[in-house]
Amino acid sequence: MKLTKIAATGICFALALSAAACSADGRNREKDRDEDSTPWYASESTAEAETEASFPSLETSETENTIVVTDLSRETEPYAPDLPDAAITEISIRLTELNHAGYYLTDFESSEYDLKDVLHVARTCLKLADNGLPLYDSEYETYPVQEVKNFLMEYFGIDISDSDLASLSEPGGDFDLTREPFYDGEYLYFYAADGEIYSAIDIVRSYEPNGDGTYDIYFNRYQLDLEKAMDISWEEYYEYCSLTAGEADNNPDLTYVGTGEAEIAMTSAGPQFIEIDFNET
């Protein structure tokens, strides 16, 4: 993927493979959706048939959806009408972006989470976004705190308060990874660590509506051939997310790694993650 590699320090390098793959392409889609009157989840074939009512907001308490588990693993099986192809691909893209931060997302629940872990998730996903981040200050990567807050609200519905952040250490002193991240009232600081390889792909296998605007998502995780991963564009990388699980199983570029589950709420801006769990097999 033509990434510039820089040697990392200490344990930061050990965690580098878990860094997030949030491309400029992926993040820009969020902005494009606001400017386009067509719902974000509508593909060319479904734009006229789908409406906003297809996706209950977080406040919606009831839904007429009665679909049982929809198996998407076979290439010939069509997607259920309540989740068009574009929505399935979008969920796979978001899971793929987040799976590189899986070290921090193990058994994640939005109702009970570790503050430092979710801040690390935001950091790794914002790092490759088309927003000029991160900034660098000596041995630190720095991120405006509002950018981090916005990310956590968008993806997880988590509202991080200033009082929460006040519990973090201030930057400075001897290297101590256990104290990271740091906070100075305006920016969040993380020890700089580059050299990430972005090669994991998550693909939705099946899903089940819960009847309250949320869905249980079951996905497969694959490893993209490393040589190919180092020599393709972000657009080509995310094309893998449009595959079905059956197609991915038969794709020579991908190697099956394991399975995962996620509970999401479908909002007008896209999937918002409530729980994520991954089990490598």
C-alpha positions as CSV (number, residue, x, y, z in Angstrom):
1,M,0.0,0.0,0.0
2,K,3.1,2.1,-0.5
3,L,3.3,3.1,3.1
4,T,6.4,4.8,4.4
5,K,7.9,2.8,7.2
6,I,9.6,4.4,10.2
7,A,11.1,2.4,13.1
8,A,8.9,2.3,16.2
9,T,10.0,2.4,19.8
10,G,9.6,-0.5,22.3
11,I,6.2,-2.0,22.7
12,C,4.7,0.6,20.3
13,F,6.1,-1.5,17.5
14,A,4.6,-4.6,18.9
15,L,1.2,-3.0,18.7
16,A,1.8,-1.5,15.3
17,L,0.1,-4.4,13.5
18,S,-3.1,-3.4,15.4
19,A,-3.2,0.1,14.2
20,A,-6.4,1.2,12.4
21,A,-6.9,1.5,8.7
22,C,-9.1,4.6,8.3
23,S,-8.4,5.8,4.8
24,A,-9.0,9.3,3.4
25,D,-11.5,7.6,1.1
26,G,-13.4,6.1,4.0
27,R,-13.6,9.2,6.1
28,N,-14.5,11.4,3.1
29,R,-17.5,9.3,2.5
30,E,-18.9,10.7,5.7
31,K,-18.7,14.2,4.4
32,D,-20.0,13.3,1.0
33,R,-23.1,11.7,2.5
34,D,-24.1,15.1,4.1
35,E,-23.9,16.8,0.8
36,D,-25.9,14.2,-1.2
37,S,-29.7,13.9,-0.8
38,T,-29.5,10.2,-1.6
39,P,-29.4,8.1,1.6
40,W,-25.8,6.9,2.3
41,Y,-26.8,3.2,2.2
42,A,-28.6,3.4,-1.2
43,S,-26.8,1.7,-4.1
44,E,-27.7,2.5,-7.7
45,S,-30.1,-0.4,-7.8
46,T,-31.8,0.4,-4.5
47,A,-31.8,4.2,-4.3
48,E,-35.4,4.6,-5.4
49,A,-36.7,1.7,-3.4
50,E,-35.0,2.4,-0.1
51,T,-36.1,5.2,2.3
52,E,-34.8,6.6,5.6
53,A,-37.4,4.5,7.4
54,S,-35.4,1.4,6.4
55,F,-32.9,2.4,9.1
56,P,-34.4,3.2,12.5
57,S,-32.5,5.9,14.4
58,L,-31.1,5.2,17.9
59,E,-34.4,6.6,19.3
60,T,-36.6,4.2,17.4
61,S,-38.1,1.7,19.8
62,E,-40.0,-0.5,17.3
63,T,-39.5,-1.9,13.8
64,E,-41.6,-3.9,11.4
65,N,-38.6,-6.0,10.5
66,T,-39.2,-9.7,11.0
67,I,-36.3,-11.2,9.2
68,V,-34.5,-14.0,11.0
69,V,-30.7,-14.5,10.5
70,T,-29.8,-13.7,7.0
71,D,-26.9,-15.8,5.7
72,L,-24.7,-13.9,3.3
73,S,-22.0,-16.5,3.0
74,R,-23.0,-18.1,-0.3
75,E,-22.2,-16.1,-3.4
76,T,-25.5,-16.9,-5.0
77,E,-27.7,-15.8,-2.1
78,P,-29.1,-12.3,-2.3
79,Y,-29.0,-9.8,0.5
80,A,-32.2,-9.3,2.5
81,P,-34.2,-6.3,1.4
82,D,-33.8,-4.3,4.7
83,L,-30.1,-4.1,4.3
84,P,-29.1,-3.3,0.7
85,D,-25.7,-4.2,-0.7
86,A,-24.3,-0.7,0.0
87,A,-25.1,-1.0,3.7
88,I,-23.5,-4.4,4.0
89,T,-20.4,-3.1,2.3
90,E,-20.4,0.0,4.6
91,I,-20.5,-2.2,7.7
92,S,-17.7,-4.4,6.4
93,I,-15.6,-1.2,5.7
94,R,-16.2,0.1,9.3
95,L,-15.4,-3.2,10.8
96,T,-12.2,-3.4,8.7
97,E,-11.2,0.1,9.8
98,L,-11.7,-0.9,13.5
99,N,-10.2,-4.4,13.4
100,H,-6.7,-3.0,13.3
101,A,-7.4,-1.5,16.7
102,G,-8.7,-4.9,17.9
103,Y,-6.2,-5.0,20.7
104,Y,-8.1,-2.3,22.4
105,L,-11.6,-3.5,21.3
106,T,-11.6,-7.0,22.9
107,D,-15.0,-7.5,24.4
108,F,-15.9,-3.9,23.8
109,E,-19.2,-2.6,25.1
110,S,-20.3,1.0,24.8
111,S,-22.0,0.8,28.2
112,E,-18.8,-0.3,29.9
113,Y,-15.5,0.6,28.4
114,D,-11.9,1.6,29.4
115,L,-11.3,5.2,28.6
116,K,-7.7,4.8,27.5
117,D,-8.6,1.9,25.2
118,V,-11.3,3.9,23.3
119,L,-8.9,6.8,23.1
120,H,-6.4,4.5,21.5
121,V,-9.0,3.3,19.0
122,A,-9.8,6.9,18.0
123,R,-6.1,7.7,17.7
124,T,-5.4,4.7,15.4
125,C,-8.4,5.4,13.2
126,L,-7.8,9.1,12.9
127,K,-4.2,8.7,12.0
128,L,-4.7,8.0,8.4
129,A,-7.8,10.2,7.9
130,D,-7.6,13.0,5.4
131,N,-7.4,15.7,8.1
132,G,-3.7,16.5,8.5
133,L,-3.4,14.4,11.6
134,P,-1.4,13.5,13.6
135,L,0.6,16.5,14.5
136,Y,4.0,15.8,16.0
137,D,5.5,17.2,19.1
138,S,8.9,15.8,19.9
139,E,8.4,12.0,20.5
140,Y,4.6,12.4,20.6
141,E,1.7,12.2,18.1
142,T,-0.9,14.8,19.1
143,Y,-4.6,15.0,18.3
144,P,-7.0,17.9,18.9
145,V,-9.3,16.6,21.7
146,Q,-12.5,17.6,19.8
147,E,-11.5,15.4,16.8
148,V,-11.2,12.5,19.1
149,K,-14.5,13.2,20.8
150,N,-16.3,13.5,17.5
151,F,-14.9,10.2,16.3
152,L,-16.0,8.4,19.5
153,M,-19.5,9.8,19.3
154,E,-19.8,9.0,15.6
155,Y,-18.6,5.4,15.8
156,F,-19.6,4.4,19.3
157,G,-22.1,6.9,20.6
158,I,-19.7,7.6,23.5
159,D,-19.7,11.1,24.9
160,I,-16.2,11.8,26.5
161,S,-16.3,14.7,28.9
162,D,-13.5,17.1,29.8
163,S,-13.7,15.7,33.4
164,D,-13.1,12.2,32.1
165,L,-10.0,13.5,30.2
166,A,-8.8,15.4,33.3
167,S,-8.0,12.0,34.9
168,L,-5.2,11.4,32.3
169,S,-1.6,12.2,33.0
170,E,0.1,15.3,31.5
171,P,2.8,14.7,28.8
172,G,6.4,14.7,29.9
173,G,8.8,12.8,32.0
174,D,10.5,9.4,31.3
175,F,9.0,7.0,28.8
176,D,6.2,5.0,30.4
177,L,3.7,3.4,28.1
178,T,1.3,2.6,31.0
179,R,0.7,6.4,31.4
180,E,-0.3,7.0,27.8
181,P,-2.4,8.7,26.5
182,F,-1.6,12.2,27.9
183,Y,-3.8,15.3,28.0
184,D,-2.9,18.9,28.3
185,G,-6.4,20.4,28.1
186,E,-6.4,20.9,24.4
187,Y,-4.6,17.9,22.8
188,L,-4.2,14.2,23.4
189,Y,-0.7,12.9,23.2
190,F,0.5,9.4,22.2
191,Y,4.0,8.1,21.8
192,A,4.9,8.2,18.1
193,A,4.9,4.8,16.4
194,D,4.8,4.4,12.7
195,G,5.5,1.4,10.4
196,E,2.0,0.0,10.4
197,I,0.9,-2.7,8.0
198,Y,-2.8,-2.6,7.0
199,S,-3.8,-6.0,5.7
200,A,-6.8,-7.3,7.8
201,I,-10.2,-7.4,6.1
202,D,-13.5,-8.0,7.9
203,I,-16.5,-9.1,5.8
204,V,-20.1,-9.5,7.0
205,R,-21.2,-13.1,7.0
206,S,-24.8,-12.8,8.3
207,Y,-26.9,-10.5,10.5
208,E,-30.0,-10.6,12.6
209,P,-32.3,-7.6,13.4
210,N,-33.1,-7.3,17.1
211,G,-36.4,-5.4,16.6
212,D,-35.2,-2.2,18.3
213,G,-33.2,-0.5,15.5
214,T,-30.1,-2.6,16.3
215,Y,-28.6,-5.6,14.5
216,D,-26.3,-8.5,15.5
217,I,-23.6,-8.7,12.9
218,Y,-21.6,-11.8,12.3
219,F,-18.4,-11.4,10.3
220,N,-15.3,-13.2,9.1
221,R,-11.8,-11.9,9.4
222,Y,-9.3,-12.4,6.6
223,Q,-5.6,-11.6,6.1
224,L,-4.7,-9.9,2.8
225,D,-1.5,-11.1,1.2
226,L,1.1,-8.8,2.6
227,E,3.0,-8.2,-0.6
228,K,-0.3,-7.1,-2.3
229,A,-1.3,-5.0,0.8
230,M,1.9,-3.0,0.4
231,D,1.4,-2.3,-3.2
232,I,-2.3,-1.3,-3.7
233,S,-4.3,1.9,-3.2
234,W,-6.8,2.5,-0.4
235,E,-9.6,2.3,-2.9
236,E,-8.4,-1.2,-4.1
237,Y,-7.9,-2.2,-0.5
238,Y,-11.6,-1.4,0.4
239,E,-12.9,-3.2,-2.7
240,Y,-12.4,-6.4,-0.8
241,C,-15.1,-5.2,1.7
242,S,-17.7,-5.5,-1.1
243,L,-17.1,-9.3,-1.3
244,T,-19.5,-11.8,0.3
245,A,-18.0,-14.2,2.7
246,G,-18.3,-17.0,0.1
247,E,-16.4,-14.9,-2.4
248,A,-13.7,-14.1,0.2
249,D,-13.3,-17.8,1.0
250,N,-12.5,-18.4,-2.6
251,N,-10.3,-15.4,-3.2
252,P,-6.6,-16.4,-3.4
253,D,-5.5,-13.0,-2.0
254,L,-7.3,-13.6,1.3
255,T,-6.6,-16.1,4.1
256,Y,-9.3,-16.9,6.7
257,V,-8.3,-15.9,10.2
258,G,-11.4,-16.2,12.4
259,T,-14.9,-14.9,13.2
260,G,-16.3,-12.0,15.2
261,E,-19.6,-10.5,16.3
262,A,-20.7,-6.9,16.6
263,E,-23.9,-5.3,17.8
264,I,-24.7,-2.1,15.9
265,A,-27.4,0.6,15.7
266,M,-28.1,1.8,12.2
267,T,-28.3,5.6,12.2
268,S,-28.7,8.0,9.4
269,A,-24.9,8.5,9.3
270,G,-24.2,4.8,9.2
271,P,-23.5,2.0,11.7
272,Q,-22.8,2.9,15.3
273,F,-21.0,0.1,17.3
274,I,-22.5,-1.0,20.6
275,E,-20.4,-4.2,21.2
276,I,-17.6,-5.9,19.3
277,D,-16.1,-9.3,20.1
278,F,-13.6,-11.2,18.0
279,N,-12.4,-14.8,18.4
280,E,-9.5,-16.0,16.4
281,T,-9.8,-19.7,15.3
